[in-house]
Amino acid sequence: MTGTPKTRITTISELADIFPGYSPRPEERKHQGKYLLVGGRNINDGYLKKTDKDSYIDDMQKNSFRRAIAKPGDIIVSTLFDRRKIYIYHDTDPMAVVNNSCAIIRTPKNNDYIVSYLRTLKGQEQFLQDASEATSEAFI
């Protein structure tokens, strides 16, 4: 007699690195600069969009800043409010630093499982639903 195989759930942190966005000091924000400071307001309908309220930031040697520089394939997830947003950063996007209203899910170069899953509408909907349920519509 064979038993029912056990399903093992894999967490995102087992498949990817998760980083908080960068929290710039007010004097670091500029009207022009090397990097667009990307937040949830820049993520709309699956696109990264510039707004009139955008800030920019120049290069810094802080580890927290360097980690938050967006790389192609990074999954950017808004972490504030009850409506989560998700965006997969592309090499054609403007150079950007993810701000502290978002988190970055960075997968290893040889593992595109999460990105492939999140490129589907069903994958995005399920991920955002799970994130909202896990955080009770609070911060991720």
Rosetta blueprint (number, residue, H / E / L):
1 M L
2 T L
3 G L
4 T L
5 P L
6 K L
7 T L
8 R L
9 I L
10 T L
11 T L
12 I H
13 S H
14 E H
15 L H
16 A L
17 D E
18 I E
19 F E
20 P E
21 G L
22 Y E
23 S L
24 P L
25 R L
26 P H
27 E H
28 E H
29 R L
30 K E
31 H L
32 Q L
33 G L
34 K L
35 Y E
36 L E
37 L E
38 V E
39 G L
40 G H
41 R H
42 N H
43 I E
44 N E
45 D L
46 G L
47 Y E
48 L E
49 K L
50 K L
51 T L
52 D L
53 K L
54 D L
55 S L
56 Y E
57 I E
58 D L
59 D L
60 M L
61 Q L
62 K L
63 N H
64 S H
65 F H
66 R H
67 R H
68 A L
69 I E
70 A L
71 K L
72 P L
73 G L
74 D L
75 I E
76 I E
77 V E
78 S E
79 T L
80 L L
81 F L
82 D L
83 R L
84 R L
85 K L
86 I E
87 Y E
88 I E
89 Y L
90 H L
91 D L
92 T L
93 D L
94 P L
95 M L
96 A E
97 V E
98 V E
99 N E
100 N L
101 S L
102 C E
103 A E
104 I E
105 I E
106 R E
107 T L
108 P L
109 K L
110 N L
111 N L
112 D L
113 Y H
114 I H
115 V H
116 S H
117 Y H
118 L H
119 R L
120 T L
121 L H
122 K H
123 G H
124 Q H
125 E H
126 Q H
127 F H
128 L H
129 Q H
130 D H
131 A H
132 S H
133 E H
134 A H
135 T H
136 S L
137 E L
138 A L
139 F L
140 I L
